[in-house]
Amino acid sequence: MSAPDENDKRNVLQNCWLVKFAPFRTAWPEIVRRGTFTLRGVRSLAARKNLRAMRLGDSVLLYQSQQDQAIVGLIEVTREAYPDPTSADPQWLTCDFRPLRTLTNPVPLATLRQDTGLVNLPLIRQPRLSVMRCVCMATESACHRGPGG
């Protein structure tokens, strides 16, 4: 097997995402139990653009907002963007996901902020954005280290 060329590396970086969700709507254990998750109610133009760019099998880090403020699991796209059924306007989109794994140690926002490799992570630069592209290699590294490095 040959080493990946620059195009392969770019594709890996382009197809990784972070999605924020409020645990009071659907808690991570409930997502795992159901085996599926649909992100609903996203009403941001930037987030809509990102939802539209997601492809089947893309990796997605799931960030629990509002309470714990931490990356809690890894999910993957199982259905590409389609009109959000919670909106009468078909321009607003959603995607479907399935849980892949729960992080043994959720990674809090404070830990992400301290990692110099993640200073450009949209979660830190644009904290109100709910769906964002991220660099998975750096973000996954932080997830493997967990809190405290």
N, CA, C and O atoms as a GROMACS GRO file, in nm:
protein
  596
    1MET      N    1   0.085  -0.118   0.000
    1MET     CA    2   0.000   0.000   0.000
    1MET      C    3   0.089   0.124   0.000
    1MET      O    4   0.183   0.133   0.078
    2SER      N    5   0.058   0.218  -0.087
    2SER     CA    6   0.140   0.338  -0.098
    2SER      C    7   0.095   0.443   0.003
    2SER      O    8  -0.016   0.441   0.055
    3ALA      N    9   0.188   0.534   0.028
    3ALA     CA   10   0.155   0.644   0.120
    3ALA      C   11   0.054   0.736   0.053
    3ALA      O   12   0.056   0.750  -0.069
    4PRO      N   13  -0.034   0.799   0.132
    4PRO     CA   14  -0.134   0.888   0.072
    4PRO      C   15  -0.067   1.009   0.008
    4PRO      O   16   0.028   1.064   0.064
    5ASP      N   17  -0.117   1.049  -0.108
    5ASP     CA   18  -0.064   1.170  -0.170
    5ASP      C   19  -0.133   1.292  -0.110
    5ASP      O   20  -0.220   1.278  -0.025
    6GLU      N   21  -0.093   1.411  -0.154
    6GLU     CA   22  -0.148   1.535  -0.097
    6GLU      C   23  -0.299   1.544  -0.113
    6GLU      O   24  -0.366   1.597  -0.024
    7ASN      N   25  -0.355   1.494  -0.225
    7ASN     CA   26  -0.500   1.498  -0.244
    7ASN      C   27  -0.570   1.412  -0.140
    7ASN      O   28  -0.674   1.453  -0.088
    8ASP      N   29  -0.515   1.294  -0.109
    8ASP     CA   30  -0.575   1.208  -0.007
    8ASP      C   31  -0.574   1.279   0.128
    8ASP      O   32  -0.674   1.277   0.200
    9LYS      N   33  -0.461   1.341   0.161
    9LYS     CA   34  -0.451   1.411   0.290
    9LYS      C   35  -0.552   1.524   0.296
    9LYS      O   36  -0.617   1.544   0.399
   10ARG      N   37  -0.567   1.598   0.186
   10ARG     CA   38  -0.661   1.710   0.183
   10ARG      C   39  -0.803   1.658   0.202
   10ARG      O   40  -0.882   1.722   0.273
   11ASN      N   41  -0.839   1.545   0.141
   11ASN     CA   42  -0.974   1.490   0.155
   11ASN      C   43  -1.001   1.449   0.298
   11ASN      O   44  -1.112   1.469   0.348
   12VAL      N   45  -0.901   1.392   0.367
   12VAL     CA   46  -0.919   1.355   0.507
   12VAL      C   47  -0.950   1.479   0.588
   12VAL      O   48  -1.040   1.478   0.673
   13LEU      N   49  -0.875   1.587   0.563
   13LEU     CA   50  -0.896   1.709   0.639
   13LEU      C   51  -1.028   1.776   0.605
   13LEU      O   52  -1.090   1.838   0.691
   14GLN      N   53  -1.073   1.764   0.480
   14GLN     CA   54  -1.195   1.832   0.438
   14GLN      C   55  -1.319   1.763   0.490
   14GLN      O   56  -1.424   1.827   0.500
   15ASN      N   57  -1.313   1.638   0.524
   15ASN     CA   58  -1.433   1.562   0.557
   15ASN      C   59  -1.442   1.527   0.704
   15ASN      O   60  -1.480   1.416   0.741
   16CYS      N   61  -1.408   1.621   0.787
   16CYS     CA   62  -1.422   1.604   0.931
   16CYS      C   63  -1.497   1.725   0.984
   16CYS      O   64  -1.473   1.838   0.942
   17TRP      N   65  -1.587   1.700   1.077
   17TRP     CA   66  -1.678   1.803   1.124
   17TRP      C   67  -1.691   1.799   1.276
   17TRP      O   68  -1.652   1.702   1.341
   18LEU      N   69  -1.745   1.906   1.329
   18LEU     CA   70  -1.784   1.911   1.470
   18LEU      C   71  -1.925   1.968   1.472
   18LEU      O   72  -1.954   2.071   1.412
   19VAL      N   73  -2.013   1.898   1.544
   19VAL     CA   74  -2.152   1.940   1.558
   19VAL      C   75  -2.179   1.963   1.706
   19VAL      O   76  -2.146   1.880   1.791
   20LYS      N   77  -2.240   2.077   1.736
   20LYS     CA   78  -2.280   2.108   1.873
   20LYS      C   79  -2.427   2.071   1.891
   20LYS      O   80  -2.509   2.090   1.802
   21PHE      N   81  -2.458   2.017   2.008
   21PHE     CA   82  -2.599   1.989   2.038
   21PHE      C   83  -2.624   2.016   2.185
   21PHE      O   84  -2.532   2.010   2.268
   22ALA      N   85  -2.748   2.045   2.216
   22ALA     CA   86  -2.787   2.072   2.355
   22ALA      C   87  -2.834   1.941   2.417
   22ALA      O   88  -2.930   1.881   2.369
   23PRO      N   89  -2.769   1.895   2.523
   23PRO     CA   90  -2.804   1.766   2.582
   23PRO      C   91  -2.945   1.759   2.641
   23PRO      O   92  -2.998   1.650   2.659
   24PHE      N   93  -3.006   1.874   2.671
   24PHE     CA   94  -3.143   1.868   2.722
   24PHE      C   95  -3.240   1.829   2.611
   24PHE      O   96  -3.351   1.783   2.640
   25ARG      N   97  -3.200   1.846   2.484
   25ARG     CA   98  -3.285   1.802   2.373
   25ARG      C   99  -3.272   1.652   2.352
   25ARG      O  100  -3.372   1.579   2.351
   26THR      N  101  -3.149   1.607   2.335
   26THR     CA  102  -3.120   1.465   2.320
   26THR      C  103  -2.984   1.439   2.384
   26THR      O  104  -2.882   1.487   2.334
   27ALA      N  105  -2.982   1.366   2.492
   27ALA     CA  106  -2.857   1.338   2.562
   27ALA      C  107  -2.778   1.231   2.486
   27ALA      O  108  -2.836   1.145   2.420
   28TRP      N  109  -2.645   1.237   2.497
   28TRP     CA  110  -2.557   1.142   2.429
   28TRP      C  111  -2.596   0.997   2.458
   28TRP      O  112  -2.602   0.917   2.364
   29PRO      N  113  -2.624   0.957   2.583
   29PRO     CA  114  -2.664   0.817   2.606
   29PRO      C  115  -2.791   0.777   2.528
   29PRO      O  116  -2.804   0.662   2.488
   30GLU      N  117  -2.881   0.871   2.508
   30GLU     CA  118  -3.002   0.844   2.431
   30GLU      C  119  -2.968   0.825   2.282
   30GLU      O  120  -3.025   0.739   2.215
   31ILE      N  121  -2.876   0.904   2.231
   31ILE     CA  122  -2.832   0.889   2.092
   31ILE      C  123  -2.770   0.750   2.073
   31ILE      O  124  -2.798   0.682   1.975
   32VAL      N  125  -2.686   0.710   2.167
   32VAL     CA  126  -2.622   0.578   2.160
   32VAL      C  127  -2.728   0.468   2.166
   32VAL      O  128  -2.723   0.372   2.089
   33ARG      N  129  -2.825   0.482   2.256
   33ARG     CA  130  -2.930   0.381   2.270
   33ARG      C  131  -3.012   0.368   2.141
   33ARG      O  132  -3.041   0.257   2.097
   34ARG      N  133  -3.048   0.481   2.082
   34ARG     CA  134  -3.128   0.481   1.958
   34ARG      C  135  -3.048   0.434   1.837
   34ARG      O  136  -3.102   0.374   1.745
   35GLY      N  137  -2.918   0.464   1.838
   35GLY     CA  138  -2.833   0.429   1.725
   35GLY      C  139  -2.845   0.526   1.609
   35GLY      O  140  -2.795   0.499   1.500
   36THR      N  141  -2.910   0.639   1.632
   36THR     CA  142  -2.926   0.740   1.528
   36THR      C  143  -2.945   0.877   1.591
   36THR      O  144  -2.987   0.889   1.706
   37PHE      N  145  -2.912   0.979   1.513
   37PHE     CA  146  -2.927   1.117   1.560
   37PHE      C  147  -2.955   1.205   1.439
   37PHE      O  148  -2.887   1.194   1.337
   38THR      N  149  -3.053   1.290   1.450
   38THR     CA  150  -3.084   1.389   1.346
   38THR      C  151  -3.072   1.526   1.408
   38THR      O  152  -3.139   1.558   1.506
   39LEU      N  153  -2.987   1.608   1.350
   39LEU     CA  154  -2.968   1.743   1.398
   39LEU      C  155  -3.080   1.830   1.344
   39LEU      O  156  -3.093   1.843   1.223
   40ARG      N  157  -3.160   1.888   1.430
   40ARG     CA  158  -3.275   1.967   1.387
   40ARG      C  159  -3.265   2.109   1.439
   40ARG      O  160  -3.201   2.136   1.541
   41GLY      N  161  -3.330   2.199   1.366
   41GLY     CA  162  -3.342   2.336   1.414
   41GLY      C  163  -3.222   2.425   1.388
   41GLY      O  164  -3.212   2.532   1.448
   42VAL      N  165  -3.132   2.384   1.300
   42VAL     CA  166  -3.016   2.468   1.269
   42VAL      C  167  -3.061   2.580   1.176
   42VAL      O  168  -3.113   2.555   1.067
   43ARG      N  169  -3.041   2.705   1.219
   43ARG     CA  170  -3.088   2.820   1.141
   43ARG      C  171  -2.978   2.922   1.120
   43ARG      O  172  -2.999   3.042   1.136
   44SER      N  173  -2.862   2.874   1.084
   44SER     CA  174  -2.748   2.960   1.055
   44SER      C  175  -2.704   2.934   0.912
   44SER      O  176  -2.695   2.818   0.869
   45LEU      N  177  -2.678   3.040   0.837
   45LEU     CA  178  -2.636   3.024   0.698
   45LEU      C  179  -2.504   2.948   0.688
   45LEU      O  180  -2.488   2.862   0.601
   46ALA      N  181  -2.409   2.979   0.776
   46ALA     CA  182  -2.279   2.910   0.773
   46ALA      C  183  -2.296   2.763   0.808
   46ALA      O  184  -2.235   2.677   0.744
   47ALA      N  185  -2.378   2.733   0.908
   47ALA     CA  186  -2.402   2.593   0.946
   47ALA      C  187  -2.473   2.519   0.832
   47ALA      O  188  -2.442   2.403   0.805
   48ARG      N  189  -2.568   2.585   0.766
   48ARG     CA  190  -2.639   2.523   0.655
   48ARG      C  191  -2.541   2.488   0.543
   48ARG      O  192  -2.550   2.380   0.484
   49LYS      N  193  -2.450   2.577   0.514
   49LYS     CA  194  -2.348   2.551   0.412
   49LYS      C  195  -2.266   2.428   0.451
   49LYS      O  196  -2.235   2.344   0.366
   50ASN      N  197  -2.230   2.417   0.578
   50ASN     CA  198  -2.152   2.302   0.624
   50ASN      C  199  -2.234   2.172   0.619
   50ASN      O  200  -2.181   2.068   0.581
   51LEU      N  201  -2.361   2.179   0.656
   51LEU     CA  202  -2.447   2.060   0.645
   51LEU      C  203  -2.454   2.013   0.499
   51LEU      O  204  -2.448   1.893   0.471
   52ARG      N  205  -2.467   2.106   0.408
   52ARG     CA  206  -2.475   2.074   0.265
   52ARG      C  207  -2.347   2.006   0.217
   52ARG      O  208  -2.352   1.923   0.126
   53ALA      N  209  -2.233   2.039   0.277
   53ALA     CA  210  -2.104   1.984   0.234
   53ALA      C  211  -2.074   1.846   0.295
   53ALA      O  212  -1.983   1.777   0.249
   54MET      N  213  -2.150   1.804   0.396
   54MET     CA  214  -2.125   1.673   0.458
   54MET      C  215  -2.158   1.560   0.361
   54MET      O  216  -2.253   1.569   0.284
   55ARG      N  217  -2.077   1.454   0.367
   55ARG     CA  218  -2.094   1.338   0.280
   55ARG      C  219  -2.106   1.211   0.364
   55ARG      O  220  -2.059   1.204   0.477
   56LEU      N  221  -2.171   1.110   0.306
   56LEU     CA  222  -2.186   0.981   0.374
   56LEU      C  223  -2.052   0.933   0.426
   56LEU      O  224  -1.952   0.935   0.353
   57GLY      N  225  -2.050   0.890   0.550
   57GLY     CA  226  -1.928   0.836   0.609
   57GLY      C  227  -1.835   0.938   0.669
   57GLY      O  228  -1.736   0.902   0.732
   58ASP      N  229  -1.864   1.068   0.651
   58ASP     CA  230  -1.779   1.170   0.712
   58ASP      C  231  -1.779   1.154   0.863
   58ASP      O  232  -1.881   1.121   0.924
   59SER      N  233  -1.664   1.178   0.924
   59SER     CA  234  -1.649   1.174   1.069
   59SER      C  235  -1.696   1.304   1.130
   59SER      O  236  -1.670   1.412   1.077
   60VAL      N  237  -1.764   1.293   1.242
   60VAL     CA  238  -1.818   1.411   1.310
   60VAL      C  239  -1.795   1.397   1.460
   60VAL      O  240  -1.834   1.297   1.520
   61LEU      N  241  -1.733   1.497   1.519
   61LEU     CA  242  -1.719   1.502   1.664
   61LEU      C  243  -1.844   1.565   1.720
   61LEU      O  244  -1.891   1.667   1.669
   62LEU      N  245  -1.900   1.506   1.824
   62LEU     CA  246  -2.023   1.558   1.883
   62LEU      C  247  -1.989   1.633   2.011
   62LEU      O  248  -1.938   1.576   2.107
   63TYR      N  249  -2.018   1.762   2.010
   63TYR     CA  250  -1.988   1.852   2.120
   63TYR      C  251  -2.116   1.883   2.195
   63TYR      O  252  -2.214   1.930   2.137
   64GLN      N  253  -2.116   1.857   2.323
   64GLN     CA  254  -2.232   1.884   2.408
   64GLN      C  255  -2.222   2.027   2.459
   64GLN      O  256  -2.132   2.060   2.536
   65SER      N  257  -2.315   2.110   2.416
   65SER     CA  258  -2.311   2.251   2.453
   65SER      C  259  -2.394   2.278   2.578
   65SER      O  260  -2.466   2.191   2.628
   66GLN      N  261  -2.384   2.398   2.626
   66GLN     CA  262  -2.464   2.453   2.734
   66GLN      C  263  -2.433   2.397   2.872
   66GLN      O  264  -2.410   2.475   2.965
   67GLN      N  265  -2.431   2.267   2.891
   67GLN     CA  266  -2.406   2.214   3.026
   67GLN      C  267  -2.258   2.179   3.045
   67GLN      O  268  -2.184   2.256   3.105
   68ASP      N  269  -2.216   2.065   2.994
   68ASP     CA  270  -2.078   2.020   3.015
   68ASP      C  271  -1.977   2.087   2.923
   68ASP      O  272  -1.859   2.094   2.958
   69GLN      N  273  -2.020   2.135   2.809
   69GLN     CA  274  -1.934   2.197   2.710
   69GLN      C  275  -1.810   2.112   2.684
   69GLN      O  276  -1.698   2.148   2.720
   70ALA      N  277  -1.834   1.996   2.620
   70ALA     CA  278  -1.726   1.901   2.594
   70ALA      C  279  -1.759   1.815   2.473
   70ALA      O  280  -1.876   1.792   2.441
   71ILE      N  281  -1.654   1.769   2.405
   71ILE     CA  282  -1.672   1.668   2.300
   71ILE      C  283  -1.695   1.536   2.371
   71ILE      O  284  -1.612   1.493   2.451
   72VAL      N  285  -1.808   1.472   2.343
   72VAL     CA  286  -1.845   1.350   2.415
   72VAL      C  287  -1.841   1.224   2.330
   72VAL      O  288  -1.836   1.114   2.385
   73GLY      N  289  -1.843   1.238   2.198
   73GLY     CA  290  -1.846   1.119   2.116
   73GLY      C  291  -1.812   1.145   1.972
   73GLY      O  292  -1.794   1.260   1.929
   74LEU      N  293  -1.805   1.037   1.897
   74LEU     CA  294  -1.778   1.041   1.754
   74LEU      C  295  -1.897   0.979   1.682
   74LEU      O  296  -1.943   0.870   1.718
   75ILE      N  297  -1.947   1.048   1.579
   75ILE     CA  298  -2.058   1.000   1.499
   75ILE      C  299  -2.017   1.006   1.352
   75ILE      O  300  -1.914   1.064   1.318
   76GLU      N  301  -2.096   0.945   1.265
   76GLU     CA  302  -2.070   0.956   1.122
   76GLU      C  303  -2.198   0.987   1.048
   76GLU      O  304  -2.308   0.954   1.092
   77VAL      N  305  -2.182   1.052   0.933
   77VAL     CA  306  -2.296   1.090   0.850
   77VAL      C  307  -2.354   0.965   0.785
   77VAL      O  308  -2.282   0.890   0.719
   78THR      N  309  -2.486   0.943   0.803
   78THR     CA  310  -2.554   0.829   0.740
   78THR      C  311  -2.654   0.874   0.634
   78THR      O  312  -2.699   0.793   0.553
   79ARG      N  313  -2.689   1.001   0.635
   79ARG     CA  314  -2.777   1.057   0.532
   79ARG      C  315  -2.734   1.201   0.508
   79ARG      O  316  -2.729   1.282   0.601
   80GLU      N  317  -2.705   1.231   0.384
   80GLU     CA  318  -2.660   1.366   0.349
   80GLU      C  319  -2.776   1.465   0.361
   80GLU      O  320  -2.891   1.426   0.380
   81ALA      N  321  -2.743   1.592   0.349
   81ALA     CA  322  -2.836   1.702   0.374
   81ALA      C  323  -2.969   1.686   0.302
   81ALA      O  324  -2.976   1.651   0.185
   82TYR      N  325  -3.075   1.714   0.378
   82TYR     CA  326  -3.212   1.715   0.326
   82TYR      C  327  -3.290   1.820   0.405
   82TYR      O  328  -3.245   1.861   0.512
   83PRO      N  329  -3.406   1.864   0.355
   83PRO     CA  330  -3.481   1.969   0.424
   83PRO      C  331  -3.517   1.928   0.568
   83PRO      O  332  -3.564   1.817   0.593
   84ASP      N  333  -3.494   2.020   0.660
   84ASP     CA  334  -3.525   1.997   0.801
   84ASP      C  335  -3.677   1.993   0.819
   84ASP      O  336  -3.744   2.092   0.790
   85PRO      N  337  -3.731   1.881   0.866
   85PRO     CA  338  -3.876   1.871   0.881
   85PRO      C  339  -3.934   1.964   0.988
   85PRO      O  340  -4.056   1.978   0.997
   86THR      N  341  -3.847   2.026   1.070
   86THR     CA  342  -3.898   2.119   1.172
   86THR      C  343  -3.917   2.259   1.116
   86THR      O  344  -3.956   2.350   1.189
   87SER      N  345  -3.888   2.278   0.986
   87SER     CA  346  -3.901   2.410   0.925
   87SER      C  347  -3.994   2.403   0.804
   87SER      O  348  -3.991   2.306   0.728
   88ALA      N  349  -4.076   2.506   0.788
   88ALA     CA  350  -4.161   2.515   0.669
   88ALA      C  351  -4.080   2.560   0.547
   88ALA      O  352  -4.126   2.548   0.434
   89ASP      N  353  -3.960   2.613   0.571
   89ASP     CA  354  -3.873   2.659   0.464
   89ASP      C  355  -3.776   2.547   0.425
   89ASP      O  356  -3.692   2.508   0.506
   90PRO      N  357  -3.787   2.493   0.302
   90PRO     CA  358  -3.703   2.381   0.261
   90PRO      C  359  -3.555   2.416   0.246
   90PRO      O  360  -3.473   2.327   0.222
   91GLN      N  361  -3.519   2.543   0.260
   91GLN     CA  362  -3.377   2.580   0.253
   91GLN      C  363  -3.299   2.536   0.376
   91GLN      O  364  -3.178   2.515   0.369
   92TRP      N  365  -3.370   2.523   0.491
   92TRP     CA  366  -3.301   2.482   0.614
   92TRP      C  367  -3.282   2.332   0.610
   92TRP      O  368  -3.375   2.256   0.580
   93LEU      N  369  -3.159   2.289   0.640
   93LEU     CA  370  -3.121   2.150   0.620
   93LEU      C  371  -3.089   2.077   0.749
   93LEU      O  372  -3.069   2.138   0.854
   94THR      N  373  -3.084   1.946   0.737
   94THR     CA  374  -3.038   1.859   0.843
   94THR      C  375  -2.966   1.742   0.780
   94THR      O  376  -2.970   1.724   0.659
   95CYS      N  377  -2.898   1.664   0.862
   95CYS     CA  378  -2.835   1.539   0.820
   95CYS      C  379  -2.866   1.436   0.928
   95CYS      O  380  -2.903   1.470   1.039
   96ASP      N  381  -2.850   1.309   0.893
   96ASP     CA  382  -2.864   1.201   0.990
   96ASP      C  383  -2.727   1.143   1.020
   96ASP      O  384  -2.638   1.142   0.935
   97PHE      N  385  -2.712   1.096   1.143
   97PHE     CA  386  -2.584   1.044   1.190
   97PHE      C  387  -2.607   0.916   1.271
   97PHE      O  388  -2.718   0.889   1.316
   98ARG      N  389  -2.500   0.840   1.287
   98ARG     CA  390  -2.504   0.726   1.379
   98ARG      C  391  -2.384   0.736   1.472
   98ARG      O  392  -2.276   0.776   1.430
   99PRO      N  393  -2.404   0.699   1.598
   99PRO     CA  394  -2.291   0.706   1.693
   99PRO      C  395  -2.190   0.596   1.664
   99PRO      O  396  -2.226   0.482   1.635
  100LEU      N  397  -2.063   0.631   1.672
  100LEU     CA  398  -1.955   0.534   1.653
  100LEU      C  399  -1.890   0.495   1.784
  100LEU      O  400  -1.868   0.378   1.812
  101ARG      N  401  -1.860   0.598   1.866
  101ARG     CA  402  -1.801   0.565   1.996
  101ARG      C  403  -1.817   0.680   2.093
  101ARG      O  404  -1.825   0.797   2.055
  102THR      N  405  -1.820   0.643   2.218
  102THR     CA  406  -1.824   0.739   2.327
  102THR      C  407  -1.681   0.763   2.373
  102THR      O  408  -1.604   0.668   2.388
  103LEU      N  409  -1.645   0.887   2.394
  103LEU     CA  410  -1.512   0.915   2.447
  103LEU      C  411  -1.506   0.873   2.593
  103LEU      O  412  -1.594   0.909   2.672
  104THR      N  413  -1.404   0.799   2.628
  104THR     CA  414  -1.387   0.756   2.767
  104THR      C  415  -1.378   0.877   2.858
  104THR      O  416  -1.436   0.881   2.967
  105ASN      N  417  -1.304   0.976   2.811
  105ASN     CA  418  -1.290   1.102   2.884
  105ASN      C  419  -1.337   1.215   2.793
  105ASN      O  420  -1.262   1.256   2.704
  106PRO      N  421  -1.457   1.267   2.814
  106PRO     CA  422  -1.501   1.381   2.732
  106PRO      C  423  -1.396   1.492   2.737
  106PRO      O  424  -1.328   1.511   2.838
  107VAL      N  425  -1.383   1.565   2.626
  107VAL     CA  426  -1.282   1.670   2.617
  107VAL      C  427  -1.349   1.805   2.634
  107VAL      O  428  -1.421   1.850   2.544
  108PRO      N  429  -1.327   1.870   2.748
  108PRO     CA  430  -1.392   1.998   2.775
  108PRO      C  431  -1.336   2.110   2.687
  108PRO      O  432  -1.224   2.103   2.638
  109LEU      N  433  -1.416   2.212   2.670
  109LEU     CA  434  -1.378   2.330   2.594
  109LEU      C  435  -1.248   2.389   2.647
  109LEU      O  436  -1.164   2.433   2.569
  110ALA      N  437  -1.231   2.391   2.778
  110ALA     CA  438  -1.109   2.448   2.838
  110ALA      C  439  -0.985   2.374   2.789
  110ALA      O  440  -0.882   2.437   2.764
  111THR      N  441  -0.993   2.244   2.775
  111THR     CA  442  -0.880   2.165   2.725
  111THR      C  443  -0.852   2.198   2.579
  111THR      O  444  -0.736   2.210   2.539
  112LEU      N  445  -0.958   2.212   2.499
  112LEU     CA  446  -0.941   2.247   2.358
  112LEU      C  447  -0.875   2.384   2.344
  112LEU      O  448  -0.789   2.404   2.259
  113ARG      N  449  -0.914   2.477   2.427
  113ARG     CA  450  -0.859   2.612   2.422
  113ARG      C  451  -0.710   2.615   2.456
  113ARG      O  452  -0.636   2.699   2.405
  114GLN      N  453  -0.667   2.524   2.542
  114GLN     CA  454  -0.527   2.521   2.585
  114GLN      C  455  -0.436   2.456   2.482
  114GLN      O  456  -0.314   2.474   2.489
  115ASP      N  457  -0.491   2.383   2.386
  115ASP     CA  458  -0.412   2.312   2.286
  115ASP      C  459  -0.374   2.410   2.175
  115ASP      O  460  -0.461   2.456   2.100
  116THR      N  461  -0.246   2.444   2.163
  116THR     CA  462  -0.202   2.541   2.064
  116THR      C  463  -0.227   2.494   1.921
  116THR      O  464  -0.235   2.577   1.830
  117GLY      N  465  -0.241   2.366   1.899
  117GLY     CA  466  -0.271   2.314   1.766
  117GLY      C  467  -0.415   2.337   1.724
  117GLY      O  468  -0.450   2.316   1.608
  118LEU      N  469  -0.498   2.381   1.817
  118LEU     CA  470  -0.641   2.399   1.788
  118LEU      C  471  -0.686   2.544   1.794
  118LEU      O  472  -0.807   2.571   1.799
  119VAL      N  473  -0.593   2.638   1.795
  119VAL     CA  474  -0.632   2.779   1.809
  119VAL      C  475  -0.724   2.826   1.697
  119VAL      O  476  -0.801   2.920   1.716
  120ASN      N  477  -0.718   2.762   1.582
  120ASN     CA  478  -0.804   2.804   1.470
  120ASN      C  479  -0.931   2.720   1.460
  120ASN      O  480  -1.006   2.736   1.364
  121LEU      N  481  -0.955   2.633   1.554
  121LEU     CA  482  -1.077   2.553   1.554
  121LEU      C  483  -1.198   2.648   1.560
  121LEU      O  484  -1.205   2.733   1.648
  122PRO      N  485  -1.292   2.633   1.467
  122PRO     CA  486  -1.409   2.723   1.468
  122PRO      C  487  -1.484   2.724   1.601
  122PRO      O  488  -1.545   2.825   1.636
  123LEU      N  489  -1.481   2.616   1.675
  123LEU     CA  490  -1.549   2.612   1.805
  123LEU      C  491  -1.493   2.720   1.898
  123LEU      O  492  -1.566   2.776   1.980
  124ILE      N  493  -1.366   2.750   1.882
  124ILE     CA  494  -1.301   2.851   1.966
  124ILE      C  495  -1.316   2.989   1.903
  124ILE      O  496  -1.341   3.087   1.974
  125ARG      N  497  -1.302   2.998   1.771
  125ARG     CA  498  -1.310   3.126   1.702
  125ARG      C  499  -1.454   3.174   1.679
  125ARG      O  500  -1.479   3.294   1.683
  126GLN      N  501  -1.548   3.081   1.656
  126GLN     CA  502  -1.688   3.114   1.628
  126GLN      C  503  -1.778   3.029   1.719
  126GLN      O  504  -1.844   2.937   1.671
  127PRO      N  505  -1.780   3.058   1.846
  127PRO     CA  506  -1.848   2.970   1.942
  127PRO      C  507  -1.998   2.953   1.921
  127PRO      O  508  -2.057   2.860   1.976
  128ARG      N  509  -2.062   3.041   1.845
  128ARG     CA  510  -2.206   3.027   1.825
  128ARG      C  511  -2.241   2.938   1.706
  128ARG      O  512  -2.357   2.900   1.689
  129LEU      N  513  -2.142   2.903   1.624
  129LEU     CA  514  -2.165   2.819   1.507
  129LEU      C  515  -2.191   2.675   1.551
  129LEU      O  516  -2.115   2.619   1.630
  130SER      N  517  -2.299   2.614   1.501
  130SER     CA  518  -2.339   2.481   1.548
  130SER      C  519  -2.287   2.365   1.465
  130SER      O  520  -2.283   2.252   1.512
  131VAL      N  521  -2.246   2.392   1.340
  131VAL     CA  522  -2.192   2.288   1.252
  131VAL      C  523  -2.069   2.346   1.187
  131VAL      O  524  -2.076   2.447   1.118
  132MET      N  525  -1.955   2.282   1.209
  132MET     CA  526  -1.830   2.339   1.159
  132MET      C  527  -1.735   2.234   1.108
  132MET      O  528  -1.732   2.120   1.156
  133ARG      N  529  -1.657   2.274   1.010
  133ARG     CA  530  -1.550   2.190   0.957
  133ARG      C  531  -1.434   2.197   1.056
  133ARG      O  532  -1.410   2.302   1.116
  134CYS      N  533  -1.364   2.087   1.075
  134CYS     CA  534  -1.248   2.091   1.164
  134CYS      C  535  -1.136   2.004   1.108
  134CYS      O  536  -1.158   1.924   1.017
  135VAL      N  537  -1.019   2.021   1.163
  135VAL     CA  538  -0.904   1.941   1.124
  135VAL      C  539  -0.902   1.821   1.218
  135VAL      O  540  -0.863   1.832   1.334
  136CYS      N  541  -0.945   1.707   1.167
  136CYS     CA  542  -0.963   1.591   1.253
  136CYS      C  543  -0.834   1.540   1.314
  136CYS      O  544  -0.835   1.496   1.429
  137MET      N  545  -0.725   1.545   1.242
  137MET     CA  546  -0.602   1.490   1.300
  137MET      C  547  -0.566   1.561   1.429
  137MET      O  548  -0.533   1.496   1.528
  138ALA      N  549  -0.572   1.693   1.429
  138ALA     CA  550  -0.540   1.769   1.550
  138ALA      C  551  -0.647   1.753   1.656
  138ALA      O  552  -0.616   1.735   1.773
  139THR      N  553  -0.773   1.758   1.615
  139THR     CA  554  -0.882   1.748   1.710
  139THR      C  555  -0.888   1.608   1.770
  139THR      O  556  -0.910   1.593   1.891
  140GLU      N  557  -0.869   1.507   1.687
  140GLU     CA  558  -0.872   1.370   1.737
  140GLU      C  559  -0.758   1.347   1.834
  140GLU      O  560  -0.773   1.274   1.933
  141SER      N  561  -0.642   1.408   1.808
  141SER     CA  562  -0.530   1.398   1.899
  141SER      C  563  -0.569   1.452   2.037
  141SER      O  564  -0.539   1.390   2.139
  142ALA      N  565  -0.637   1.566   2.039
  142ALA     CA  566  -0.682   1.622   2.167
  142ALA      C  567  -0.782   1.529   2.234
  142ALA      O  568  -0.783   1.515   2.356
  143CYS      N  569  -0.867   1.464   2.154
  143CYS     CA  570  -0.966   1.372   2.211
  143CYS      C  571  -0.900   1.249   2.271
  143CYS      O  572  -0.946   1.197   2.373
  144HIS      N  573  -0.792   1.203   2.209
  144HIS     CA  574  -0.723   1.086   2.264
  144HIS      C  575  -0.653   1.120   2.394
  144HIS      O  576  -0.646   1.038   2.485
  145ARG      N  577  -0.600   1.243   2.402
  145ARG     CA  578  -0.532   1.285   2.525
  145ARG      C  579  -0.632   1.308   2.637
  145ARG      O  580  -0.609   1.272   2.752
  146GLY      N  581  -0.744   1.369   2.601
  146GLY     CA  582  -0.846   1.400   2.700
  146GLY      C  583  -0.802   1.513   2.793
  146GLY      O  584  -0.699   1.576   2.770
  147PRO      N  585  -0.881   1.537   2.898
  147PRO     CA  586  -0.849   1.645   2.990
  147PRO      C  587  -0.715   1.622   3.057
  147PRO      O  588  -0.680   1.509   3.092
  148GLY      N  589  -0.642   1.727   3.074
  148GLY     CA  590  -0.514   1.718   3.145
  148GLY      C  591  -0.399   1.679   3.059
  148GLY      O  592  -0.286   1.670   3.107
  149GLY      N  593  -0.424   1.654   2.926
  149GLY     CA  594  -0.317   1.628   2.830
  149GLY      C  595  -0.261   1.494   2.844
  149GLY      O  596  -0.170   1.457   2.770
   0.00000   0.00000   0.00000
